[in-house]
């Protein structure tokens, strides 16, 4: 889906997967916690029927580190058809399991999974964190 941004990528991925769910992870998140991924996978298994399973960080959804079900397709398609490319806009009508901060912080206490790289300063911060963790 040209010019649709991340929502177009999610739509295309869901359209082409054989399974019911897909884990979406942004490419600019270098410190994703494996424990957080496994925890979220467990939530999906234990709580079927949601359209998406999305962490909430500091009161905001983290839609690019979330699990989406094929059931979200009508919401995705509607947003794209209307030229509305903000992912979280579709959460108003979809059935979303919010993964609250007190839950995911057990697996990622510092919230490093949501630290993304957008600027040179971000690369420096990631380098410093890497040096600290290998000492």
N, CA, C and O atoms as a DFTB+ gen file, in Angstrom:
540 C
 N C O
     1  1       0.840      -1.171       0.000
     2  2       0.000       0.000       0.000
     3  2       0.892       1.243       0.000
     4  3       1.301       1.713       1.062
     5  1       1.186       1.760      -1.153
     6  2       2.043       2.944      -1.231
     7  2       1.443       4.138      -0.480
     8  3       0.236       4.373      -0.517
     9  1       2.302       4.866       0.185
    10  2       1.952       6.103       0.884
    11  2       0.976       5.917       2.055
    12  3       0.388       6.892       2.523
    13  1       0.801       4.701       2.525
    14  2      -0.108       4.473       3.651
    15  2       0.646       4.345       4.973
    16  3       0.017       4.233       6.025
    17  1       1.967       4.357       4.942
    18  2       2.753       4.282       6.166
    19  2       2.598       2.960       6.891
    20  3       2.248       1.951       6.278
    21  1       2.857       2.954       8.203
    22  2       2.797       1.716       8.981
    23  2       1.442       1.006       8.928
    24  3       1.395      -0.224       8.942
    25  1       0.349       1.756       8.868
    26  2      -0.970       1.110       8.827
    27  2      -1.109       0.275       7.547
    28  3      -1.731      -0.788       7.559
    29  1      -0.533       0.757       6.455
    30  2      -0.550       0.002       5.202
    31  2       0.303      -1.255       5.300
    32  3      -0.037      -2.289       4.725
    33  1       1.408      -1.164       6.026
    34  2       2.253      -2.341       6.239
    35  2       1.556      -3.402       7.068
    36  3       1.641      -4.593       6.772
    37  1       0.872      -2.964       8.101
    38  2       0.127      -3.916       8.945
    39  2      -0.983      -4.573       8.133
    40  3      -1.179      -5.786       8.207
    41  1      -1.692      -3.785       7.374
    42  2      -2.775      -4.302       6.526
    43  2      -2.219      -5.362       5.561
    44  3      -2.776      -6.455       5.452
    45  1      -1.140      -5.042       4.875
    46  2      -0.550      -5.964       3.898
    47  2      -0.056      -7.239       4.573
    48  3      -0.246      -8.335       4.045
    49  1       0.574      -7.104       5.731
    50  2       1.073      -8.283       6.444
    51  2      -0.077      -9.206       6.855
    52  3      -0.020     -10.416       6.638
    53  1      -1.117      -8.623       7.448
    54  2      -2.253      -9.445       7.892
    55  2      -2.933     -10.118       6.702
    56  3      -3.360     -11.270       6.787
    57  1      -3.025      -9.397       5.612
    58  2      -3.645      -9.939       4.405
    59  2      -2.903     -11.169       3.886
    60  3      -3.503     -12.044       3.261
    61  1      -1.601     -11.231       4.147
    62  2      -0.768     -12.281       3.557
    63  2      -0.266     -13.342       4.514
    64  3       0.540     -14.183       4.116
    65  1      -0.710     -13.336       5.756
    66  2      -0.251     -14.363       6.699
    67  2      -1.276     -15.484       6.801
    68  3      -2.479     -15.244       6.707
    69  1      -0.798     -16.702       6.993
    70  2      -1.738     -17.815       7.154
    71  2      -2.310     -17.912       8.575
    72  3      -3.379     -18.492       8.769
    73  1      -1.616     -17.356       9.560
    74  2      -2.073     -17.486      10.944
    75  2      -3.117     -16.416      11.282
    76  3      -3.346     -15.483      10.512
    77  1      -3.731     -16.574      12.428
    78  2      -4.780     -15.654      12.877
    79  2      -4.211     -14.330      13.381
    80  3      -4.855     -13.287      13.264
    81  1      -2.996     -14.375      13.945
    82  2      -2.404     -13.195      14.562
    83  2      -1.019     -12.906      13.997
    84  3      -0.335     -13.790      13.481
    85  1      -0.631     -11.643      14.114
    86  2       0.702     -11.235      13.696
    87  2       1.270     -10.294      14.753
    88  3       0.573      -9.419      15.267
    89  1       2.546     -10.490      15.066
    90  2       3.238      -9.584      15.987
    91  2       3.918      -8.523      15.143
    92  3       4.753      -8.843      14.298
    93  1       3.574      -7.282      15.360
    94  2       4.153      -6.164      14.617
    95  2       5.207      -5.508      15.507
    96  3       4.944      -5.147      16.654
    97  1       6.404      -5.364      14.946
    98  2       7.501      -4.711      15.654
    99  2       8.168      -3.725      14.714
   100  3       8.609      -4.104      13.630
   101  1       8.246      -2.469      15.114
   102  2       8.898      -1.453      14.296
   103  2      10.379      -1.758      14.167
   104  3      11.001      -2.281      15.091
   105  1      10.926      -1.433      13.030
   106  2      12.337      -1.690      12.771
   107  2      13.279      -0.770      13.520
   108  3      14.483      -1.020      13.558
   109  1      12.755       0.292      14.118
   110  2      13.619       1.234      14.829
   111  2      13.557       1.061      16.342
   112  3      13.820       2.003      17.091
   113  1      13.208      -0.151      16.793
   114  2      13.165      -0.475      18.216
   115  2      14.257      -1.513      18.508
   116  3      13.988      -2.713      18.463
   117  1      15.479      -1.070      18.804
   118  2      16.587      -2.017      18.931
   119  2      16.686      -2.764      20.252
   120  3      17.493      -3.686      20.367
   121  1      15.891      -2.398      21.255
   122  2      16.046      -3.005      22.578
   123  2      14.782      -3.720      23.055
   124  3      14.441      -3.650      24.236
   125  1      14.096      -4.396      22.161
   126  2      12.856      -5.089      22.526
   127  2      13.172      -6.230      23.491
   128  3      14.083      -7.024      23.255
   129  1      12.420      -6.297      24.559
   130  2      12.594      -7.319      25.587
   131  2      11.971      -8.642      25.145
   132  3      10.772      -8.693      24.873
   133  1      12.764      -9.712      25.070
   134  2      12.188     -11.030      24.745
   135  2      11.104     -11.434      25.746
   136  3      10.118     -12.068      25.370
   137  1      11.282     -11.072      27.009
   138  2      10.279     -11.397      28.023
   139  2       8.949     -10.724      27.744
   140  3       7.892     -11.320      27.949
   141  1       8.998      -9.489      27.278
   142  2       7.771      -8.767      26.924
   143  2       7.074      -9.453      25.756
   144  3       5.849      -9.580      25.750
   145  1       7.838      -9.891      24.780
   146  2       7.254     -10.590      23.626
   147  2       6.560     -11.875      24.069
   148  3       5.438     -12.161      23.653
   149  1       7.239     -12.642      24.916
   150  2       6.648     -13.900      25.393
   151  2       5.413     -13.643      26.256
   152  3       4.428     -14.376      26.165
   153  1       5.463     -12.607      27.089
   154  2       4.310     -12.258      27.914
   155  2       3.107     -11.925      27.029
   156  3       1.998     -12.403      27.268
   157  1       3.335     -11.106      26.013
   158  2       2.245     -10.713      25.113
   159  2       1.697     -11.931      24.383
   160  3       0.485     -12.074      24.226
   161  1       2.582     -12.798      23.943
   162  2       2.132     -14.027      23.270
   163  2       1.243     -14.846      24.202
   164  3       0.240     -15.412      23.765
   165  1       1.603     -14.910      25.473
   166  2       0.780     -15.618      26.453
   167  2      -0.581     -14.972      26.629
   168  3      -1.583     -15.672      26.778
   169  1      -0.633     -13.643      26.614
   170  2      -1.910     -12.936      26.721
   171  2      -2.836     -13.296      25.561
   172  3      -4.036     -13.495      25.746
   173  1      -2.262     -13.374      24.377
   174  2      -3.054     -13.723      23.189
   175  2      -3.635     -15.125      23.353
   176  3      -4.812     -15.356      23.075
   177  1      -2.803     -16.050      23.804
   178  2      -3.259     -17.437      23.980
   179  2      -4.330     -17.553      25.064
   180  3      -5.289     -18.311      24.916
   181  1      -4.163     -16.800      26.154
   182  2      -5.084     -16.897      27.286
   183  2      -6.347     -16.049      27.122
   184  3      -7.343     -16.279      27.807
   185  1      -6.306     -15.074      26.218
   186  2      -7.419     -14.134      26.048
   187  2      -7.767     -13.976      24.578
   188  3      -7.617     -12.889      24.020
   189  1      -8.229     -15.043      23.947
   190  2      -8.548     -14.929      22.514
   191  2      -9.762     -14.023      22.290
   192  3     -10.549     -13.777      23.204
   193  1      -9.891     -13.541      21.075
   194  2     -11.072     -12.771      20.728
   195  2     -10.865     -11.279      20.598
   196  3     -11.773     -10.572      20.162
   197  1      -9.703     -10.784      20.962
   198  2      -9.443      -9.357      20.795
   199  2      -8.955      -9.087      19.370
   200  3      -8.402      -9.967      18.711
   201  1      -9.170      -7.850      18.911
   202  2      -8.690      -7.445      17.590
   203  2      -7.207      -7.094      17.628
   204  3      -6.505      -7.224      16.625
   205  1      -6.737      -6.649      18.788
   206  2      -5.327      -6.312      18.961
   207  2      -4.976      -6.340      20.444
   208  3      -5.832      -6.175      21.312
   209  1      -3.695      -6.554      20.702
   210  2      -3.134      -6.589      22.046
   211  2      -2.005      -5.560      22.033
   212  3      -0.963      -5.776      21.415
   213  1      -2.223      -4.439      22.722
   214  2      -1.345      -3.291      22.534
   215  2      -0.838      -2.755      23.875
   216  3      -1.637      -2.448      24.760
   217  1       0.476      -2.643      24.028
   218  2       1.013      -2.029      25.243
   219  2       0.655      -0.549      25.329
   220  3       0.512       0.136      24.316
   221  1       0.514      -0.079      26.559
   222  2       0.264       1.337      26.824
   223  2       1.463       1.843      27.620
   224  3       1.806       1.289      28.664
   225  1       2.089       2.892      27.120
   226  2       3.284       3.449      27.734
   227  2       3.046       4.928      28.013
   228  3       2.813       5.714      27.094
   229  1       3.106       5.296      29.286
   230  2       2.885       6.682      29.703
   231  2       1.548       7.212      29.184
   232  3       1.430       8.376      28.799
   233  1       0.543       6.329      29.183
   234  2      -0.807       6.722      28.786
   235  2      -1.099       6.635      27.297
   236  3      -2.225       6.898      26.877
   237  1      -0.105       6.271      26.489
   238  2      -0.287       6.205      25.042
   239  2      -0.073       4.781      24.527
   240  3       0.787       4.046      25.012
   241  1      -0.875       4.418      23.537
   242  2      -0.694       3.121      22.889
   243  2       0.656       3.057      22.186
   244  3       1.166       4.065      21.698
   245  1       1.223       1.859      22.144
   246  2       2.440       1.578      21.383
   247  2       2.040       0.620      20.246
   248  3       2.268      -0.585      20.351
   249  1       1.448       1.147      19.165
   250  2       0.880       0.291      18.123
   251  2       1.897      -0.419      17.241
   252  3       1.532      -1.294      16.456
   253  1       3.178      -0.049      17.365
   254  2       4.186      -0.705      16.537
   255  2       5.012      -1.711      17.321
   256  3       6.118      -2.075      16.922
   257  1       4.460      -2.153      18.441
   258  2       4.981      -3.294      19.188
   259  2       3.759      -3.987      19.782
   260  3       3.549      -3.992      20.995
   261  1       2.967      -4.567      18.898
   262  2       1.658      -5.092      19.287
   263  2       1.309      -6.321      18.455
   264  3       1.918      -6.593      17.421
   265  1       0.320      -7.047      18.934
   266  2      -0.205      -8.206      18.204
   267  2      -1.550      -7.807      17.611
   268  3      -2.403      -7.235      18.289
   269  1      -1.720      -8.121      16.330
   270  2      -2.966      -7.828      15.629
   271  2      -3.577      -9.128      15.122
   272  3      -2.879     -10.018      14.636
   273  1      -4.885      -9.210      15.247
   274  2      -5.643     -10.351      14.739
   275  2      -6.198     -10.008      13.364
   276  3      -6.355      -8.836      13.021
   277  1      -6.489     -11.018      12.597
   278  2      -7.127     -10.793      11.292
   279  2      -8.471     -10.065      11.455
   280  3      -8.954      -9.423      10.523
   281  1      -9.064     -10.174      12.648
   282  2     -10.344      -9.504      12.900
   283  2     -10.241      -7.980      12.799
   284  3     -11.262      -7.299      12.702
   285  1      -9.042      -7.448      12.821
   286  2      -8.879      -5.991      12.758
   287  2      -8.963      -5.469      11.328
   288  3      -9.004      -4.257      11.119
   289  1      -8.988      -6.358      10.349
   290  2      -8.971      -5.961       8.938
   291  2     -10.035      -4.929       8.562
   292  3      -9.700      -3.959       7.881
   293  1     -11.286      -5.083       8.962
   294  2     -12.280      -4.073       8.578
   295  2     -11.934      -2.677       9.105
   296  3     -12.186      -1.675       8.436
   297  1     -11.360      -2.621      10.298
   298  2     -10.972      -1.337      10.875
   299  2      -9.795      -0.736      10.099
   300  3      -9.770       0.464       9.823
   301  1      -8.833      -1.577       9.755
   302  2      -7.688      -1.117       8.961
   303  2      -8.149      -0.607       7.600
   304  3      -7.790       0.493       7.180
   305  1      -8.939      -1.415       6.928
   306  2      -9.406      -1.054       5.584
   307  2     -10.207       0.242       5.614
   308  3     -10.042       1.095       4.742
   309  1     -11.069       0.393       6.609
   310  2     -11.871       1.612       6.721
   311  2     -11.014       2.850       6.897
   312  3     -11.272       3.884       6.280
   313  1      -9.998       2.748       7.736
   314  2      -9.103       3.888       7.953
   315  2      -8.367       4.243       6.663
   316  3      -8.296       5.408       6.272
   317  1      -7.825       3.220       6.014
   318  2      -7.052       3.459       4.788
   319  2      -7.949       4.038       3.697
   320  3      -7.566       4.987       3.013
   321  1      -9.139       3.469       3.535
   322  2     -10.079       3.966       2.514
   323  2     -10.438       5.438       2.733
   324  3     -10.684       6.174       1.778
   325  1     -10.464       5.857       4.003
   326  2     -10.804       7.237       4.333
   327  2      -9.585       8.159       4.384
   328  3      -9.705       9.339       4.713
   329  1      -8.404       7.609       4.053
   330  2      -7.189       8.416       4.075
   331  2      -6.728       8.774       5.473
   332  3      -6.016       9.759       5.670
   333  1      -7.139       7.966       6.444
   334  2      -6.769       8.186       7.840
   335  2      -5.712       7.153       8.212
   336  3      -6.020       5.972       8.371
   337  1      -4.475       7.595       8.349
   338  2      -3.374       6.649       8.501
   339  2      -2.836       6.528       9.925
   340  3      -1.858       5.817      10.154
   341  1      -3.457       7.206      10.877
   342  2      -3.031       7.079      12.272
   343  2      -3.598       5.760      12.817
   344  3      -4.814       5.579      12.886
   345  1      -2.721       4.867      13.192
   346  2      -3.127       3.523      13.624
   347  2      -4.057       3.569      14.822
   348  3      -5.083       2.889      14.839
   349  1      -3.714       4.355      15.809
   350  2      -4.501       4.346      17.044
   351  2      -5.922       4.858      16.852
   352  3      -6.775       4.627      17.709
   353  1      -6.196       5.540      15.756
   354  2      -7.555       5.996      15.485
   355  2      -8.548       4.863      15.372
   356  3      -9.720       5.027      15.713
   357  1      -8.093       3.704      14.893
   358  2      -9.013       2.575      14.736
   359  2      -9.286       1.875      16.061
   360  3     -10.208       1.065      16.149
   361  1      -8.499       2.173      17.094
   362  2      -8.682       1.506      18.375
   363  2      -9.973       1.930      19.070
   364  3     -10.453       1.228      19.960
   365  1     -10.531       3.054      18.678
   366  2     -11.763       3.534      19.300
   367  2     -12.920       2.549      19.102
   368  3     -13.772       2.404      19.978
   369  1     -12.945       1.880      17.959
   370  2     -14.052       0.974      17.645
   371  2     -13.680      -0.508      17.719
   372  3     -14.555      -1.370      17.792
   373  1     -12.394      -0.794      17.698
   374  2     -11.943      -2.186      17.726
   375  2     -11.904      -2.694      19.166
   376  3     -11.929      -1.918      20.121
   377  1     -11.844      -3.999      19.291
   378  2     -11.756      -4.629      20.617
   379  2     -10.266      -4.793      20.943
   380  3      -9.598      -5.687      20.423
   381  1      -9.767      -3.923      21.803
   382  2      -8.345      -3.852      22.109
   383  2      -8.084      -4.331      23.533
   384  3      -8.749      -3.893      24.472
   385  1      -7.119      -5.226      23.691
   386  2      -6.636      -5.554      25.031
   387  2      -5.462      -4.622      25.297
   388  3      -4.407      -4.720      24.671
   389  1      -5.673      -3.730      26.229
   390  2      -4.608      -2.817      26.644
   391  2      -3.647      -3.558      27.565
   392  3      -4.066      -4.166      28.550
   393  1      -2.381      -3.507      27.249
   394  2      -1.366      -4.096      28.125
   395  2      -0.797      -2.934      28.932
   396  3       0.068      -2.191      28.467
   397  1      -1.303      -2.804      30.140
   398  2      -0.972      -1.648      30.964
   399  2       0.470      -1.715      31.458
   400  3       1.081      -2.780      31.539
   401  1       0.976      -0.554      31.779
   402  2       2.378      -0.390      32.153
   403  2       2.774      -1.265      33.342
   404  3       3.869      -1.826      33.354
   405  1       1.907      -1.387      34.328
   406  2       2.267      -2.191      35.490
   407  2       2.453      -3.661      35.134
   408  3       3.134      -4.392      35.854
   409  1       1.861      -4.095      34.041
   410  2       2.016      -5.486      33.586
   411  2       3.296      -5.668      32.786
   412  3       4.092      -6.556      33.091
   413  1       3.511      -4.820      31.744
   414  2       4.671      -5.044      30.891
   415  2       5.987      -4.667      31.560
   416  3       7.039      -5.179      31.178
   417  1       5.944      -3.781      32.550
   418  2       7.190      -3.388      33.230
   419  2       7.821      -4.542      34.004
   420  3       9.002      -4.478      34.345
   421  1       7.066      -5.581      34.283
   422  2       7.649      -6.769      34.919
   423  2       8.705      -7.405      34.013
   424  3       9.632      -8.054      34.497
   425  1       8.565      -7.222      32.723
   426  2       9.456      -7.838      31.735
   427  2      10.416      -6.843      31.106
   428  3      11.375      -7.230      30.439
   429  1      10.156      -5.564      31.319
   430  2      10.996      -4.501      30.778
   431  2      10.897      -3.304      31.725
   432  3      10.248      -2.308      31.404
   433  1      11.544      -3.403      32.898
   434  2      11.389      -2.374      33.929
   435  2      11.725      -0.952      33.479
   436  3      11.111       0.006      33.949
   437  1      12.685      -0.808      32.581
   438  2      13.099       0.520      32.140
   439  2      12.349       1.003      30.892
   440  3      12.526       2.145      30.468
   441  1      11.525       0.151      30.311
   442  2      10.769       0.538      29.119
   443  2      11.629       0.682      27.872
   444  3      11.284       1.429      26.957
   445  1      12.744      -0.033      27.837
   446  2      13.662       0.088      26.706
   447  2      13.082      -0.465      25.406
   448  3      13.548      -0.112      24.323
   449  1      12.086      -1.315      25.502
   450  2      11.461      -1.870      24.289
   451  2      10.848      -0.783      23.418
   452  3      10.695      -0.963      22.210
   453  1      10.498       0.342      24.027
   454  2       9.825       1.411      23.291
   455  2      10.764       2.552      22.903
   456  3      10.328       3.575      22.375
   457  1      12.043       2.369      23.167
   458  2      13.045       3.368      22.820
   459  2      13.392       3.207      21.341
   460  3      13.993       2.212      20.937
   461  1      13.006       4.194      20.548
   462  2      13.259       4.068      19.116
   463  2      14.352       5.022      18.653
   464  3      14.727       5.960      19.357
   465  1      14.843       4.762      17.470
   466  2      15.929       5.559      16.902
   467  2      15.369       6.427      15.787
   468  3      14.946       5.930      14.743
   469  1      15.374       7.740      16.029
   470  2      14.922       8.689      15.019
   471  2      15.973       9.738      14.690
   472  3      15.967      10.317      13.604
   473  1      16.878       9.977      15.641
   474  2      17.882      11.030      15.455
   475  2      19.256      10.517      15.880
   476  3      19.371       9.445      16.473
   477  1      20.288      11.286      15.574
   478  2      21.655      10.913      15.967
   479  2      21.766      10.774      17.482
   480  3      22.485       9.906      17.977
   481  1      21.055      11.629      18.219
   482  2      21.094      11.568      19.682
   483  2      20.564      10.217      20.184
   484  3      21.046       9.680      21.181
   485  1      19.567       9.681      19.474
   486  2      19.002       8.386      19.856
   487  2      20.032       7.275      19.677
   488  3      20.105       6.359      20.496
   489  1      20.820       7.350      18.622
   490  2      21.865       6.353      18.373
   491  2      22.900       6.411      19.496
   492  3      23.360       5.375      19.976
   493  1      23.259       7.610      19.906
   494  2      24.223       7.769      21.001
   495  2      23.676       7.162      22.290
   496  3      24.399       6.486      23.021
   497  1      22.403       7.406      22.561
   498  2      21.789       6.865      23.774
   499  2      21.787       5.335      23.743
   500  3      22.082       4.692      24.750
   501  1      21.460       4.761      22.600
   502  2      21.460       3.301      22.447
   503  2      22.874       2.758      22.632
   504  3      23.066       1.736      23.291
   505  1      23.867       3.442      22.051
   506  2      25.265       3.023      22.213
   507  2      25.663       3.030      23.684
   508  3      26.312       2.095      24.153
   509  1      25.279       4.074      24.416
   510  2      25.597       4.155      25.841
   511  2      24.933       3.029      26.619
   512  3      25.564       2.418      27.481
   513  1      23.687       2.752      26.330
   514  2      22.977       1.653      26.994
   515  2      23.638       0.316      26.703
   516  3      23.750      -0.536      27.585
   517  1      24.075       0.135      25.459
   518  2      24.739      -1.115      25.086
   519  2      26.054      -1.263      25.849
   520  3      26.366      -2.345      26.348
   521  1      26.823      -0.182      25.940
   522  2      28.095      -0.233      26.664
   523  2      27.857      -0.565      28.138
   524  3      28.605      -1.348      28.723
   525  1      26.817       0.028      28.742
   526  2      26.491      -0.230      30.141
   527  2      26.095      -1.683      30.364
   528  3      26.446      -2.277      31.383
   529  1      25.371      -2.250      29.417
   530  2      24.878      -3.623      29.612
   531  2      25.957      -4.672      29.337
   532  3      25.794      -5.830      29.722
   533  1      27.049      -4.294      28.685
   534  2      28.101      -5.271      28.391
   535  2      29.267      -5.147      29.350
   536  3      30.242      -5.889      29.230
   537  1      29.189      -4.217      30.311
   538  2      30.272      -4.026      31.282
   539  2      30.149      -5.027      32.389
   540  3      30.967      -5.034      33.309
